[in-house]
Amino acid sequence: PSVLIISALTAAISLPIYGASVALHSAIAILVGACPCTLGFIAPLTMRVGLDRSAKHGALVQNPQAIEIAKDIKNIVFDLNGTLTQGVPQVSHAVIYNNLNEQEIMNAVFQLESSVEKPHNIGLALKNYAKQKLKKPKPLSKIFTDLKQDSLPGIKAKIEADFYLLGNDSLMEANKIKVPENSQRIFLAKNNLLIAHFDITDPLHKDAKFTVSQLQKQGLNVILCTGASVTTAQFYAKQLGIKKIKAACHGGIAKQEFIKTLNGKVAMIGDAINDSVALQEADIGIAVANADEYSRAASDIIINSQGPLAILNFFKNSQ
């Protein structure tokens, strides 16, 4: 009993001066030093404290083992859109080539994006933009998308007799269509000829750069892994201070295979169905606040607050 009293007094005196973390550590040190058998109840206690502190800072821990694994993490792999960015892309500007009919082009974009069962946020932005521009939307046509698909983001389909491609520079180049490089541009091609492009903006979360820099200061290797083009990845990586990128990483399998190549334990942060396989592959999978049901189910941790700051807090608390 005297050991318990001394331990409790130590915690009580330390708490207002040094804070909860030091107070808890001091109390535990006394208990373990006096009686090693106390580890039997201290281990669950510290785990409970870790869970509570994580929840308080916006991280819902679905797999408690993640708290133990976190201290050994060497690599933090971030998805881009919807993870480090706000995930609400908008079309800031559209350019129609060769004085073509704007209404026909907007109708094609609207029809193509309406054919996608689970659209990407950029696809939704294109669809909404086209819908706003259309004076009189035409009835949806039968769209044939059972063509050979590239493992690239975008749409490759036929509307009636015309062949369309709608996507970034990687999709266009894969289909031998030359495009000017631009970090935030989506292109539309009809029968292998460019007919329009759309400039896309998706602002970073206000605390994204701070989170990345603080994780790097902890000695963690922060990596940007995205299906976006190389130019897009470089554009954002420069703003964030991320030196290592894996761009044009299309589909969940590609991200999973990339994680396998990394040395040391890995935490993966994502938000969409194409991240779910990688989230499962990583030693710790983290789904952000706006993540879909697939990413949430595949993750060890779900961030409940907007922005990546809660990820930084989780790793601090896990120490």
Disulfide bonds with the S-S distance in Angstrom:
none
